[in-house]
Amino acid sequence: MAKVLVVEDAPAVRLSVVDVLEALGLEVVEAENGRIAIAELEKSTFDLVVTDVLMPEVDGVEVIKAVRSRYPGTSVVAMSGGAPNLPAGYVLKMTEMFNADAVLYKPFMNDELRGVVARLLELPTTA
């Protein structure tokens, strides 16, 4: 069973992402910010990290950098809805520069998330 770390500061979004991933039969660990996510990365390895980009304390770019330095084979999905003065497209372009494997623009449909995760983890498309 693949293991996924979900990093999202908005509880409702985090719960939604976790529900979709658990329905795919994945083992999911949650982190409410980048600081907690980096601590989880120090304790365990993950097949996939799904991270928000704009978060308090430690942002998603730092999470991606930590994943790439410790576990270069781990896939990363970056997600963002942007911020009042920072459009999501710009934010997600930054994450691509740090080698995120995929990006999702919030709000996204559950099918979009399932498709990206299935592709990155090479899951059956009927999952």
DRENDO-361645 format. One record per atom (N, C-alpha, C): atom name; residue number from 1; residue in three letters; x, z negated, y negated; chain. Coordinates in steps of 0.02 Angstrom, whole numbers. Example, Ala and Ser with C-alpha at 12.3 -4.5 7.8 and 13.67 -1.06 7.14 Angstrom:
% residues 2
   a    k    r      px      pz      py  c
   N    1  ala     660    -390     284  A
  CA    1  ala     615    -390     225  A
   C    1  ala     660    -390     165  A
   N    2  ser     642    -354     112  A
  CA    2  ser     684    -357      53  A
   C    2  ser     645    -394      -2  A
% end
This chain:
% residues 127
   a    k    r      px      pz      py  c
   N    1  met      43       0      59  A
  CA    1  met       0       0       0  A
   C    1  met      45       0     -62  A
   N    2  ala      31      45    -108  A
  CA    2  ala      69      49    -170  A
   C    2  ala      53     -10    -215  A
   N    3  lys     104     -32    -253  A
  CA    3  lys      96     -88    -298  A
   C    3  lys     102     -64    -370  A
   N    4  val      53     -85    -412  A
  CA    4  val      48     -61    -481  A
   C    4  val      47    -120    -529  A
   N    5  leu      85    -113    -583  A
  CA    5  leu      83    -162    -638  A
   C    5  leu      43    -131    -695  A
   N    6  val     -10    -166    -716  A
  CA    6  val     -52    -143    -772  A
   C    6  val     -37    -189    -832  A
   N    7  val     -15    -158    -887  A
  CA    7  val       4    -195    -947  A
   C    7  val     -43    -173   -1003  A
   N    8  glu     -87    -218   -1024  A
  CA    8  glu    -137    -202   -1075  A
   C    8  glu    -159    -266   -1109  A
   N    9  asp    -157    -267   -1176  A
  CA    9  asp    -175    -328   -1212  A
   C    9  asp    -251    -336   -1222  A
   N   10  ala    -289    -282   -1217  A
  CA   10  ala    -362    -287   -1224  A
   C   10  ala    -393    -304   -1156  A
   N   11  pro    -421    -363   -1149  A
  CA   11  pro    -447    -385   -1083  A
   C   11  pro    -497    -336   -1052  A
   N   12  ala    -543    -308   -1091  A
  CA   12  ala    -593    -263   -1062  A
   C   12  ala    -561    -199   -1035  A
   N   13  val    -512    -173   -1071  A
  CA   13  val    -478    -112   -1048  A
   C   13  val    -437    -128    -985  A
   N   14  arg    -401    -184    -987  A
  CA   14  arg    -361    -204    -929  A
   C   14  arg    -404    -212    -867  A
   N   15  leu    -461    -246    -874  A
  CA   15  leu    -507    -255    -818  A
   C   15  leu    -531    -188    -790  A
   N   16  ser    -548    -143    -835  A
  CA   16  ser    -573     -77    -814  A
   C   16  ser    -519     -38    -775  A
   N   17  val    -458     -39    -801  A
  CA   17  val    -403      -4    -767  A
   C   17  val    -390     -36    -699  A
   N   18  val    -388    -102    -696  A
  CA   18  val    -377    -137    -633  A
   C   18  val    -431    -120    -583  A
   N   19  asp    -494    -120    -604  A
  CA   19  asp    -550    -103    -559  A
   C   19  asp    -541     -34    -528  A
   N   20  val    -522      15    -569  A
  CA   20  val    -513      84    -545  A
   C   20  val    -456      86    -494  A
   N   21  leu    -401      52    -509  A
  CA   21  leu    -343      54    -465  A
   C   21  leu    -356      17    -399  A
   N   22  glu    -390     -40    -404  A
  CA   22  glu    -406     -77    -342  A
   C   22  glu    -454     -37    -298  A
   N   23  ala    -499       0    -329  A
  CA   23  ala    -545      42    -290  A
   C   23  ala    -508      97    -253  A
   N   24  leu    -448     115    -277  A
  CA   24  leu    -406     164    -242  A
   C   24  leu    -366     131    -186  A
   N   25  gly    -374      66    -177  A
  CA   25  gly    -339      30    -124  A
   C   25  gly    -269       8    -143  A
   N   26  leu    -255       5    -208  A
  CA   26  leu    -188     -14    -231  A
   C   26  leu    -184     -89    -243  A
   N   27  glu    -125    -117    -234  A
  CA   27  glu    -113    -187    -252  A
   C   27  glu     -96    -188    -326  A
   N   28  val    -131    -228    -365  A
  CA   28  val    -123    -228    -438  A
   C   28  val    -103    -296    -463  A
   N   29  val     -53    -296    -508  A
  CA   29  val     -31    -355    -544  A
   C   29  val     -45    -342    -617  A
   N   30  glu     -74    -391    -652  A
  CA   30  glu     -92    -384    -722  A
   C   30  glu     -43    -420    -768  A
   N   31  ala     -33    -390    -828  A
  CA   31  ala       6    -423    -880  A
   C   31  ala     -29    -409    -946  A
   N   32  glu     -37    -462    -987  A
  CA   32  glu     -74    -454   -1049  A
   C   32  glu     -31    -432   -1108  A
   N   33  asn      35    -428   -1097  A
  CA   33  asn      79    -401   -1149  A
   C   33  asn     145    -381   -1118  A
   N   34  gly     188    -351   -1158  A
  CA   34  gly     251    -327   -1133  A
   C   34  gly     299    -381   -1111  A
   N   35  arg     297    -438   -1144  A
  CA   35  arg     341    -494   -1125  A
   C   35  arg     326    -516   -1054  A
   N   36  ile     262    -524   -1038  A
  CA   36  ile     241    -544    -971  A
   C   36  ile     258    -488    -921  A
   N   37  ala     249    -426    -941  A
  CA   37  ala     264    -369    -897  A
   C   37  ala     337    -368    -877  A
   N   38  ile     381    -379    -926  A
  CA   38  ile     453    -379    -911  A
   C   38  ile     471    -437    -865  A
   N   39  ala     438    -494    -873  A
  CA   39  ala     448    -550    -827  A
   C   39  ala     425    -531    -756  A
   N   40  glu     370    -495    -750  A
  CA   40  glu     346    -472    -684  A
   C   40  glu     395    -423    -654  A
   N   41  leu     425    -380    -695  A
  CA   41  leu     474    -331    -670  A
   C   41  leu     537    -366    -644  A
   N   42  glu     552    -424    -669  A
  CA   42  glu     609    -463    -646  A
   C   42  glu     595    -497    -579  A
   N   43  lys     530    -508    -564  A
  CA   43  lys     511    -543    -502  A
   C   43  lys     497    -496    -444  A
   N   44  ser     476    -434    -460  A
  CA   44  ser     451    -390    -407  A
   C   44  ser     463    -317    -425  A
   N   45  thr     460    -274    -375  A
  CA   45  thr     464    -202    -388  A
   C   45  thr     394    -172    -384  A
   N   46  phe     385    -118    -420  A
  CA   46  phe     320     -84    -424  A
   C   46  phe     330     -10    -412  A
   N   47  asp     279      21    -383  A
  CA   47  asp     280      94    -374  A
   C   47  asp     258     130    -437  A
   N   48  leu     217      95    -477  A
  CA   48  leu     189     125    -538  A
   C   48  leu     179      71    -590  A
   N   49  val     192      88    -653  A
  CA   49  val     176      44    -709  A
   C   49  val     130      83    -756  A
   N   50  val      72      53    -770  A
  CA   50  val      25      82    -818  A
   C   50  val      26      36    -878  A
   N   51  thr      50      62    -936  A
  CA   51  thr      58      18    -993  A
   C   51  thr      28      46   -1057  A
   N   52  asp      -4       1   -1094  A
  CA   52  asp     -23      16   -1162  A
   C   52  asp      41      22   -1202  A
   N   53  val      38      56   -1258  A
  CA   53  val      98      65   -1299  A
   C   53  val     100      13   -1355  A
   N   54  leu      46       6   -1392  A
  CA   54  leu      45     -40   -1449  A
   C   54  leu      16    -107   -1428  A
   N   55  met      61    -157   -1424  A
  CA   55  met      42    -224   -1403  A
   C   55  met      82    -275   -1444  A
   N   56  pro      54    -336   -1450  A
  CA   56  pro      92    -389   -1484  A
   C   56  pro     151    -413   -1441  A
   N   57  glu     197    -447   -1472  A
  CA   57  glu     256    -477   -1441  A
   C   57  glu     307    -425   -1419  A
   N   58  val     293    -388   -1366  A
  CA   58  val     338    -336   -1341  A
   C   58  val     295    -275   -1327  A
   N   59  asp     312    -218   -1356  A
  CA   59  asp     269    -159   -1350  A
   C   59  asp     284    -119   -1286  A
   N   60  gly     243     -68   -1274  A
  CA   60  gly     249     -27   -1215  A
   C   60  gly     312      13   -1210  A
   N   61  val     341      32   -1267  A
  CA   61  val     404      69   -1266  A
   C   61  val     458      26   -1235  A
   N   62  glu     459     -39   -1253  A
  CA   62  glu     508     -85   -1223  A
   C   62  glu     495     -94   -1148  A
   N   63  val     432     -94   -1128  A
  CA   63  val     415     -99   -1057  A
   C   63  val     442     -38   -1021  A
   N   64  ile     431      21   -1049  A
  CA   64  ile     455      83   -1018  A
   C   64  ile     531      82   -1012  A
   N   65  lys     565      60   -1065  A
  CA   65  lys     638      56   -1063  A
   C   65  lys     661       8   -1008  A
   N   66  ala     627     -48   -1001  A
  CA   66  ala     644     -97    -948  A
   C   66  ala     634     -67    -879  A
   N   67  val     579     -31    -870  A
  CA   67  val     567       2    -805  A
   C   67  val     622      52    -791  A
   N   68  arg     637      94    -839  A
  CA   68  arg     687     147    -829  A
   C   68  arg     757     119    -815  A
   N   69  ser     774      62    -846  A
  CA   69  ser     840      34    -835  A
   C   69  ser     845      -2    -768  A
   N   70  arg     791     -34    -746  A
  CA   70  arg     793     -73    -684  A
   C   70  arg     772     -32    -623  A
   N   71  tyr     720       9    -631  A
  CA   71  tyr     690      45    -575  A
   C   71  tyr     678     117    -594  A
   N   72  pro     729     158    -598  A
  CA   72  pro     720     227    -622  A
   C   72  pro     673     268    -579  A
   N   73  gly     660     248    -516  A
  CA   73  gly     615     285    -474  A
   C   73  gly     541     266    -481  A
   N   74  thr     527     215    -521  A
  CA   74  thr     459     193    -532  A
   C   74  thr     424     239    -582  A
   N   75  ser     364     261    -565  A
  CA   75  ser     326     303    -611  A
   C   75  ser     295     262    -666  A
   N   76  val     286     293    -725  A
  CA   76  val     257     258    -782  A
   C   76  val     203     301    -814  A
   N   77  val     145     270    -826  A
  CA   77  val      91     301    -864  A
   C   77  val      85     261    -929  A
   N   78  ala      91     296    -986  A
  CA   78  ala      82     265   -1051  A
   C   78  ala      12     282   -1077  A
   N   79  met     -21     233   -1107  A
  CA   79  met     -87     245   -1134  A
   C   79  met     -92     215   -1204  A
   N   80  ser    -129     251   -1248  A
  CA   80  ser    -137     225   -1316  A
   C   80  ser    -196     258   -1350  A
   N   81  gly    -227     219   -1393  A
  CA   81  gly    -279     245   -1436  A
   C   81  gly    -255     250   -1508  A
   N   82  gly    -190     236   -1518  A
  CA   82  gly    -162     237   -1585  A
   C   82  gly    -176     173   -1621  A
   N   83  ala    -163     175   -1686  A
  CA   83  ala    -174     118   -1730  A
   C   83  ala    -200     145   -1796  A
   N   84  pro    -225     102   -1841  A
  CA   84  pro    -254     128   -1904  A
   C   84  pro    -210     177   -1942  A
   N   85  asn    -145     165   -1944  A
  CA   85  asn    -100     209   -1981  A
   C   85  asn     -53     249   -1935  A
   N   86  leu     -68     249   -1871  A
  CA   86  leu     -24     282   -1823  A
   C   86  leu     -66     317   -1770  A
   N   87  pro     -73     382   -1774  A
  CA   87  pro    -116     418   -1725  A
   C   87  pro     -89     413   -1654  A
   N   88  ala    -135     414   -1606  A
  CA   88  ala    -117     408   -1535  A
   C   88  ala     -68     462   -1514  A
   N   89  gly     -77     522   -1539  A
  CA   89  gly     -32     577   -1521  A
   C   89  gly      40     563   -1539  A
   N   90  tyr      51     533   -1596  A
  CA   90  tyr     119     515   -1617  A
   C   90  tyr     147     460   -1572  A
   N   91  val     107     410   -1559  A
  CA   91  val     128     354   -1517  A
   C   91  val     146     378   -1447  A
   N   92  leu     104     420   -1419  A
  CA   92  leu     117     443   -1351  A
   C   92  leu     175     493   -1349  A
   N   93  lys     187     529   -1403  A
  CA   93  lys     246     572   -1406  A
   C   93  lys     310     529   -1402  A
   N   94  met     308     471   -1435  A
  CA   94  met     365     425   -1430  A
   C   94  met     377     403   -1358  A
   N   95  thr     323     390   -1322  A
  CA   95  thr     331     367   -1252  A
   C   95  thr     359     422   -1209  A
   N   96  glu     340     485   -1223  A
  CA   96  glu     369     540   -1186  A
   C   96  glu     444     543   -1197  A
   N   97  met     466     527   -1256  A
  CA   97  met     538     527   -1271  A
   C   97  met     574     475   -1229  A
   N   98  phe     539     423   -1207  A
  CA   98  phe     569     372   -1165  A
   C   98  phe     552     384   -1091  A
   N   99  asn     531     444   -1075  A
  CA   99  asn     521     467   -1007  A
   C   99  asn     461     438    -970  A
   N  100  ala     405     428   -1004  A
  CA  100  ala     344     412    -968  A
   C  100  ala     326     473    -926  A
   N  101  asp     301     463    -866  A
  CA  101  asp     284     518    -821  A
   C  101  asp     218     550    -839  A
   N  102  ala     174     512    -872  A
  CA  102  ala     109     538    -893  A
   C  102  ala      84     497    -952  A
   N  103  val      40     527    -991  A
  CA  103  val      10     492   -1047  A
   C  103  val     -66     499   -1044  A
   N  104  leu    -101     447   -1065  A
  CA  104  leu    -174     448   -1069  A
   C  104  leu    -194     426   -1139  A
   N  105  tyr    -237     466   -1169  A
  CA  105  tyr    -263     450   -1235  A
   C  105  tyr    -327     409   -1227  A
   N  106  lys    -329     350   -1256  A
  CA  106  lys    -390     308   -1254  A
   C  106  lys    -440     334   -1305  A
   N  107  pro    -502     333   -1290  A
  CA  107  pro    -531     314   -1225  A
   C  107  pro    -524     371   -1175  A
   N  108  phe    -510     355   -1114  A
  CA  108  phe    -506     406   -1061  A
   C  108  phe    -558     391   -1008  A
   N  109  met    -574     441    -970  A
  CA  109  met    -623     433    -916  A
   C  109  met    -588     405    -854  A
   N  110  asn    -624     369    -813  A
  CA  110  asn    -596     341    -752  A
   C  110  asn    -567     396    -707  A
   N  111  asp    -599     455    -706  A
  CA  111  asp    -574     510    -666  A
   C  111  asp    -506     534    -690  A
   N  112  glu    -493     531    -756  A
  CA  112  glu    -427     550    -782  A
   C  112  glu    -374     502    -755  A
   N  113  leu    -389     437    -758  A
  CA  113  leu    -343     387    -733  A
   C  113  leu    -331     397    -658  A
   N  114  arg    -385     406    -620  A
  CA  114  arg    -378     416    -548  A
   C  114  arg    -335     477    -533  A
   N  115  gly    -346     532    -570  A
  CA  115  gly    -308     593    -558  A
   C  115  gly    -234     584    -571  A
   N  116  val    -217     552    -626  A
  CA  116  val    -146     540    -643  A
   C  116  val    -113     495    -591  A
   N  117  val    -147     442    -573  A
  CA  117  val    -119     394    -524  A
   C  117  val    -112     428    -456  A
   N  118  ala    -162     466    -435  A
  CA  118  ala    -158     501    -370  A
   C  118  ala     -99     550    -369  A
   N  119  arg     -89     585    -424  A
  CA  119  arg     -33     632    -428  A
   C  119  arg      34     596    -424  A
   N  120  leu      42     543    -463  A
  CA  120  leu     106     508    -466  A
   C  120  leu     122     470    -402  A
   N  121  leu      71     443    -370  A
  CA  121  leu      82     406    -308  A
   C  121  leu      71     448    -245  A
   N  122  glu      56     512    -257  A
  CA  122  glu      43     559    -202  A
   C  122  glu     -11     533    -155  A
   N  123  leu     -66     511    -185  A
  CA  123  leu    -123     487    -147  A
   C  123  leu    -168     546    -129  A
   N  124  pro    -207     541     -77  A
  CA  124  pro    -255     594     -62  A
   C  124  pro    -304     601    -121  A
   N  125  thr    -322     662    -138  A
  CA  125  thr    -365     674    -195  A
   C  125  thr    -436     651    -182  A
   N  126  thr    -454     636    -121  A
  CA  126  thr    -522     612    -106  A
   C  126  thr    -527     537    -113  A
   N  127  ala    -471     504    -129  A
  CA  127  ala    -471     431    -134  A
   C  127  ala    -516     407    -190  A
% end
